[in-house]
């Protein structure tokens, strides 16, 4: 599913045009962004700052050693 998100200030101008444009594509849904503000912006982490954990999500290296390689290439 693909969402074509239209900002509210352009909804009157673009919504009907975009619905018409994508009417033959069932994978696209046209929606109007109704969020009032970014909830993440400007907030103090408060009590959660101490609880936050960062993790290394990379795969761990395979245990063991690598075979010896010759020092000189001949």
PyMOL commands that set and color helices and strands:
alter all, ss='L'
color gray80, all
select helices_A, chain A and resi 8-21+46-48
alter helices_A, ss='H'
color red, helices_A
select strands_A, chain A and resi 2-6+28-32
alter strands_A, ss='S'
color yellow, strands_A
deselect
rebuild
show_as cartoon
